[in-house]
Amino acid sequence: MLAIQFDRFGGPEVLRPVRMAPPEPGPGEVLLTVEAAGVNFADTHQVDGSYLGADALPHVPGSEVVGRTPDGRRVLARVSHGYAEQVTAKESGVLEIPEELGAAQALALMMQGLTAWHLLRSAARLRTGESVVVHSAAGGVGSLAVQLAREFGAGRVLAQVSTPAKRRLVLDLGADAVITYPLPEKADVVLDAVGGHLFDQALDSLASFGRLVTYGNAARTGFTPVDPGRLGRLNASVVGFWLRPALAAPGAVGGPLKELFALVEAGRLKPVTGGSYPLADARRAHEDLLARRTTGKLVLIP
């Protein structure tokens, strides 16, 4: 089968198509024929070594797929080594999905939808009427967080984006305004996957009892150390969030996914689908993602 592998850490250039034997399902696992594999920003951290040690090389990235079981069921699944024509998944962890639901839409609800849900519910603990600022609001997580913040009762939803086209997108998704720093008003919640100077600007923009949730470092620069005294003067907090350990908690996957799918079915949540790339072009997908040329959910098609 065809898969995408890297045997050294680096940028998108280290990703290469390879031929390998299909995986063998173990006890409690099912073999899936992949219809589409999701691309997440976290995958770029695997490739550059931020998430993996050298002992994991060579490695096939990818954490989610839509695929077919041997008995014909169409399912959404969390997996390892998803950039491939076939993968194995835990039978207990596959979710059957309707034929009419686009693969990119379904994949958007897995890692990125769960991230957005937990950012607002578990990390920020958003309260009705609070204001929310979403950085990278046109991306996979951000575009869902803008909509979910409104759904969860935010008073105002403010978006940070990098281009006029992305500005139009987030306003269409329900953001009240697109912002630049300094903010015109203090924010109760800021969701930050960028880090760097945006993190520092966001921290100074928090209202009393505000929460800055950091869940990434797209800027790939060092964070300014946070002085507890500074937090005391701001009367604010910084909350760290990482999806992988969060999903290990009881009820962290099934309940939120059920809610997300129900919102999509009701027409109240619209996953934004972005580029679709042949599996062999995974390198180009990563290049476009890192260059911020994309919006919404990216997928690879075997």
C-alpha positions in Angstrom: 0.0 0.0 0.0 1.0 3.7 -0.4 1.8 5.6 2.8 3.6 8.9 3.7 6.6 8.5 5.9 9.5 10.5 7.2 12.8 9.1 8.5 14.4 12.4 9.8 12.9 15.5 11.4 12.5 18.6 9.4 10.0 20.6 7.3 7.6 19.3 4.7 10.5 18.3 2.5 11.1 15.2 4.7 7.7 13.7 3.8 7.9 11.1 1.1 5.6 8.5 -0.4 6.6 4.9 0.3 5.3 1.4 -0.4 4.8 -0.8 2.6 2.8 -3.9 3.7 -0.7 -3.2 5.0 -1.0 -3.2 8.8 -2.3 -6.3 10.6 -5.2 -5.6 13.0 -4.6 -6.9 16.5 -7.2 -8.1 19.1 -10.1 -5.6 19.3 -8.9 -3.8 16.1 -10.4 -3.4 12.6 -8.6 -2.8 9.3 -9.9 0.3 7.5 -9.6 1.2 3.9 -9.0 4.9 4.0 -11.4 7.3 2.1 -9.7 10.4 3.5 -7.1 11.2 6.1 -7.2 14.5 8.1 -4.3 16.9 8.2 -3.8 18.8 11.5 -1.3 21.4 12.5 -0.1 19.0 15.1 1.1 16.8 12.3 3.7 19.4 11.4 5.0 19.2 15.0 5.4 15.5 14.6 7.4 16.1 11.4 9.7 18.7 12.9 10.4 16.6 16.1 8.4 18.8 18.5 6.1 15.8 19.4 8.3 12.8 18.7 11.7 11.4 19.8 14.2 10.0 17.3 13.4 6.5 18.6 10.0 6.8 16.8 11.6 7.1 13.3 10.7 6.2 10.6 7.2 7.4 11.2 3.9 7.6 9.3 2.0 10.7 10.6 -1.8 11.1 10.8 -4.3 10.8 13.6 -7.7 10.5 12.0 -9.4 9.0 9.0 -12.7 8.3 7.4 -12.7 4.8 6.0 -14.5 1.5 5.3 -14.5 -1.5 7.5 -14.3 -5.0 5.8 -18.1 -5.3 6.2 -18.7 -2.0 4.4 -19.4 0.4 7.3 -18.3 4.0 6.7 -16.7 5.2 9.9 -14.7 8.0 11.4 -11.8 6.9 13.6 -8.9 8.2 15.6 -5.8 6.3 14.5 -2.1 6.3 14.4 -0.3 6.4 11.1 -3.3 7.8 9.2 -1.4 9.0 6.1 -1.9 5.7 4.3 -4.2 3.7 2.1 -5.1 1.3 5.0 -4.9 1.7 8.8 -6.0 -0.2 11.9 -8.3 1.3 14.5 -9.7 0.2 17.8 -13.2 -1.3 17.0 -14.5 0.4 20.2 -13.4 3.8 18.9 -14.9 3.9 15.4 -18.0 6.0 14.8 -20.3 5.1 12.0 -21.2 8.1 9.9 -23.8 8.8 7.2 -23.0 8.3 3.5 -24.2 11.8 2.7 -21.8 13.5 5.2 -18.6 14.7 3.4 -15.4 13.2 4.6 -13.8 16.5 5.2 -16.7 17.7 7.3 -16.6 14.5 9.4 -12.9 14.8 9.9 -13.2 18.4 11.0 -15.3 17.3 13.9 -12.7 14.8 15.2 -9.5 16.4 16.3 -10.3 20.0 15.5 -13.9 19.9 16.6 -13.0 18.2 19.9 -10.2 20.7 20.4 -12.6 23.7 19.9 -15.2 22.1 22.2 -12.7 21.4 25.0 -11.0 24.8 24.7 -14.3 26.5 25.4 -15.9 24.0 27.8 -13.0 22.4 29.7 -10.2 24.9 29.6 -11.8 28.3 29.4 -15.0 27.3 31.2 -16.9 29.9 29.2 -19.8 31.6 30.9 -22.8 33.1 29.3 -22.3 36.6 28.1 -18.5 36.6 28.2 -16.4 37.9 25.3 -14.2 35.5 23.4 -11.2 36.3 21.1 -10.2 33.5 18.7 -6.7 33.7 17.1 -6.2 32.0 13.7 -10.0 32.1 13.4 -10.2 30.9 9.8 -8.3 27.7 10.5 -9.7 24.3 11.3 -10.0 24.8 15.1 -10.6 28.5 15.0 -13.4 28.4 12.5 -15.2 25.9 14.7 -14.4 27.8 17.9 -15.9 31.0 16.5 -19.2 29.2 15.9 -19.2 27.1 19.1 -18.4 30.2 21.3 -21.7 31.7 19.9 -23.5 28.4 20.4 -22.2 28.2 24.0 -23.5 31.7 25.0 -20.6 34.1 24.4 -21.7 37.7 24.4 -19.2 38.8 21.8 -17.0 36.8 19.5 -13.9 38.5 18.1 -11.6 37.0 15.5 -8.0 37.5 14.6 -7.0 36.5 11.0 -4.3 37.3 8.5 -6.0 38.1 5.1 -9.1 39.9 3.7 -10.5 36.6 2.5 -10.2 35.1 5.9 -11.9 38.2 7.4 -14.9 37.6 5.2 -15.0 34.0 6.1 -15.0 34.5 9.9 -17.6 37.3 9.7 -19.9 34.9 7.7 -19.3 32.3 10.4 -20.8 34.7 13.0 -17.8 36.6 14.5 -18.9 40.1 15.6 -15.7 41.7 14.4 -12.2 41.1 13.3 -9.6 42.6 15.6 -6.0 43.7 15.8 -4.1 44.5 19.0 -4.5 46.5 21.1 -8.1 45.4 21.6 -10.8 48.1 21.7 -12.2 46.3 24.8 -10.9 43.8 27.4 -11.6 40.1 26.7 -12.8 37.5 29.1 -11.4 34.6 27.1 -8.6 34.4 24.4 -7.9 31.2 22.6 -4.3 31.2 21.3 -2.6 28.7 19.1 0.0 31.1 17.8 2.2 32.1 20.7 5.0 34.7 20.1 4.0 38.3 20.2 0.2 37.5 20.0 0.5 35.6 23.3 2.0 38.7 25.0 -0.5 41.1 23.5 -3.4 38.8 24.4 -2.3 38.5 28.0 -2.3 42.3 28.4 -5.8 42.4 26.9 -7.5 40.2 29.5 -10.4 41.6 31.6 -10.4 40.9 35.3 -10.7 37.2 35.9 -10.0 36.7 32.2 -8.4 33.4 30.8 -5.8 33.1 28.1 -5.9 29.5 26.8 -2.7 28.5 25.1 -2.9 25.4 22.9 -0.1 25.8 20.4 3.0 27.6 19.2 2.4 28.2 15.4 4.9 31.1 15.6 7.6 28.5 16.7 9.2 31.1 18.9 9.9 30.9 22.6 7.2 32.0 25.0 7.8 35.0 27.3 8.0 33.6 30.8 4.8 34.4 32.7 5.4 36.2 36.0 2.9 35.2 38.7 3.1 38.7 39.9 2.0 40.0 36.5 -1.0 37.6 36.6 -1.8 38.9 40.1 -1.8 42.5 38.8 -4.0 41.5 35.9 -6.2 39.4 38.0 -6.1 36.9 35.2 -4.9 33.4 34.4 -3.1 31.5 31.7 -4.5 28.0 31.0 -2.6 25.4 29.0 -4.4 22.8 26.9 -3.2 19.7 25.0 -5.8 17.6 23.3 -4.1 14.2 23.6 -4.2 13.8 27.4 -7.6 15.6 27.6 -9.1 12.8 25.4 -8.1 10.2 27.9 -10.5 11.5 30.5 -13.8 9.6 30.8 -16.5 11.0 28.6 -14.1 13.4 26.8 -14.8 12.0 23.3 -18.2 10.4 22.9 -20.4 13.1 24.5 -18.7 16.1 22.8 -18.7 14.3 19.4 -22.4 13.5 19.8 -23.1 17.2 20.5 -21.0 18.3 17.6 -22.7 16.0 15.1 -26.1 17.0 16.4 -25.2 20.7 15.8 -24.1 19.9 12.3 -27.3 18.0 11.6 -29.4 20.9 12.9 -27.5 23.3 10.7 -26.1 25.3 13.6 -22.5 24.3 13.1 -20.8 24.4 9.7 -17.4 22.8 9.4 -15.2 24.7 7.0 -13.6 22.4 4.5 -10.4 23.5 2.9 -8.0 21.9 0.4 -8.1 18.3 -0.7 -4.8 16.8 -1.8 -3.8 13.4 -3.2 -2.1 11.3 -0.5 1.2 11.5 -2.4 1.1 15.3 -2.2 1.2 15.4 1.6 4.3 17.6 1.4 2.4 20.3 -0.5 -0.5 20.1 2.1 2.0 20.8 4.9 3.7 23.6 2.9 0.3 25.3 2.4 -0.7 24.8 6.0 2.6 26.3 7.4 2.4 29.2 4.9 -1.1 30.0 6.1 -2.5 29.7 2.6 -5.4 27.5 3.9 -8.7 27.7 5.7 -10.7 25.1 7.4 -10.1 21.3 7.2 -7.4 19.8 4.9 -7.6 16.2 3.8 -5.5 13.7 1.9 -7.2 11.4 -0.6 -5.6 8.0 -1.3 
